[in-house]
Amino acid sequence: VTDAAILDDLRHRCGADSVVTDADTLRFMSQDTAAEGALPLLVFAPETVEALADGVALLTGAGIAVHPRGGGMSYTDAFLPQSARSAVIDTGRLNRITEIDADGLWVTVETGVTWAELDAALAPHGVRTPFWGPFSGYTATVGGSLSQGTATFGSGRIGSSGNAVLGLEVVLADGRRVVTGSGGREGATPFDRNYGPDLTGMFLQDAGAFGVKARATLPLEPRPSHVEGCSFLFNDFGGLTQAMRTVARDGLAAESFAMDPVVTRQFADQTPKGLAADLRALVGIVGTARGPLAKLRTAVRVVLGGRGFLAREGYHCHFTVEADSARELAGRLARVRRHCAHGQELPPTVPQATRAAPFSPLPVLSPKGERVLPLHGIVPYAAAPALDAALKAIVAARRPALDAAGITVATAFFGLGRNAFLYEPVIYWPDARTLYHERRTPEGFPRHPENPAARALVAAMKDDMIDAMSAHGASHLQIGRLYPWTRGRSDAFMAFARDLKRAVDPHNLMNPGALGLAP
Ligand SMILES: Cc1cc2nc3c(=O)[nH]c(=O)nc-3n(C[C@H](O)[C@H](O)[C@H](O)COP(=O)(O)OP(=O)(O)OC[C@H]3O[C@@H](n4cnc5c(N)ncnc54)[C@H](O)[C@@H]3O)c2cc1C
């Protein structure tokens, strides 16, 4: 059977418009924000879960590897095709919100739904998911996040995305459909993840190596009535982590994030300037406050705060605090301020602006047109100072070469739940664009020529940073093909992991190479 005949069969069974083979689409779909894979045979974009399962069975039955892709916003070589006999599965048309049960407190979606779409659909019901999306949620999908593991909105309380899932429907490599959680039983609803062993967990953060998530059921909670940001400046990393640790320990912030001076300067540069832009931002920010008095107080603090504070050196730390009454909010804010008393309070413009417009189409290059490579490691707070020193030493040792090549390293920090600290160095360098960058970069961003020398420096520094994170006991979200999930594991663990992979994907055709799992 020729590949052309296989494609015809796929068109016939799953719909002609679900098979895409034009060169530009193949190229675009084989790139993520950081790298490029092999050019696949086709992009398969099924419109229904049934078509997804049929198509996967047909493709893998013909020996064609399948690589699930959501919004394509990742940068860890996570869905990139490894050979020409492969298909990228585009989940973009699997974007239905199947059921919202606002009383039972769960929602079932097809996995191509974006976080922005989901949040907009839930808002009229007065509910939201406890983890409600990454900054990239305008484009990033629920399926991508659950397969990667993502952090941001809600992560101060709940940690990463996998902590807020009730069940999944997964298409295995041979096309079988498996429903995990209570919803997998005839006549039962998907309200409970914990009936028996946690088979849902096995498919979370799997980088798509164990199957294609077709549907996901997520828990719901009432949207908080009172939300307010507060920000602080700390002179050193120790002061920053002390504040983030104690606020996290006491469960006070829905989001907790911080920026080193380089990120804060970038934030200041990126924010649109001028009276009209300031007024637009102000209207959005004031809209997040509840009640006329709170709106006025917020407006006064933001207007008086101006922009000048963004230029202040040090670690800028931002918390978003939620509550169900003004009194509860005031109590929480007072406790956050006590934990941050060793810093200086700043205007709350950054967390308020973030909440005012949580999801917008984000550029994948810096405003200077540079390539961007974020890395991250997650450690307990006690391990953060040593990791900080190790990563700073890696940058310092290369400083002259980095400066000469125009490479910048900026670092952001996030609190995940009560006990985990996410350390995120982001590397910027001038380089040429790929087709992916062309399509996802707004007009007017500067262009740069090919820069293989800078690229090689970045690649070497990236490896050193990942090794340092590993040496400091870090774990990672977004493993893809980048982070060393299998490093340092026992033989028993590796044999078990390979057995699991074989059980769901005996011929290694489901996103082969993801998780670093060789057959
Ligand atoms: C500007 C920008 C901002 C970002 N902000 C954040 C942030 O705030 N927090 C954060 O954690 N990350 C962030 N990211 C990283 C990225 O957006 C997230 O990891 C996001 O979850 C990726 O989702 P996606 O739908 O684009 O997944 P993709 O990039 O398409 O895929 C990611 C992985 O999931 C797999 N996959 C996708 N869909 C499925 C499916 N249905 N079934 C099985 N496997 C699947 C793929 O094979 C791949 O391994 C950001 C990235 C950018 C570029």
The ligand as a Gaussian input file, in Angstrom:
#p B3LYP/6-31G(d) Opt

LIG

0 1
 C        4.764000      33.498000      25.041000
 C        4.646000      32.212000      25.810000
 C        4.128000      32.248000      27.101000
 C        4.052000      31.063000      27.849000
 N        3.544000      31.102000      29.124000
 C        3.537000      29.993000      29.872000
 C        3.092000      30.028000      31.223000
 O        2.637000      31.049000      31.735000
 N        3.132000      28.881000      31.938000
 C        3.593000      27.712000      31.396000
 O        3.621000      26.720000      32.115000
 N        3.987000      27.637000      30.115000
 C        3.969000      28.741000      29.344000
 N        4.381000      28.674000      28.034000
 C        4.727000      27.374000      27.442000
 C        3.551000      26.719000      26.649000
 O        2.675000      27.681000      26.192000
 C        2.770000      25.778000      27.508000
 O        3.580000      24.689000      27.828000
 C        1.468000      25.260000      26.886000
 O        0.849000      24.379000      27.755000
 C        1.614000      24.583000      25.565000
 O        0.310000      24.244000      25.125000
 P        0.051000      23.935000      23.591000
 O       -1.384000      23.640000      23.420000
 O        0.612000      25.012000      22.774000
 O        0.883000      22.575000      23.460000
 P        1.857000      22.119000      22.284000
 O        3.054000      22.992000      22.277000
 O        1.108000      21.985000      21.021000
 O        2.250000      20.666000      22.785000
 C        2.935000      20.488000      23.988000
 C        3.073000      19.005000      24.313000
 O        1.805000      18.445000      24.547000
 C        1.542000      17.381000      23.641000
 N        0.130000      17.469000      23.290000
 C       -0.556000      18.547000      22.844000
 N       -1.858000      18.251000      22.734000
 C       -1.994000      16.958000      23.104000
 C       -3.089000      16.061000      23.206000
 N       -4.334000      16.442000      22.914000
 N       -2.849000      14.795000      23.616000
 C       -1.596000      14.382000      23.929000
 N       -0.525000      15.186000      23.851000
 C       -0.723000      16.463000      23.450000
 C        2.485000      17.581000      22.487000
 O        2.797000      16.358000      21.851000
 C        3.680000      18.166000      23.200000
 O        4.410000      17.116000      23.788000
 C        4.477000      29.842000      27.272000
 C        4.960000      29.821000      25.956000
 C        5.048000      30.995000      25.235000
 C        5.581000      30.913000      23.833000

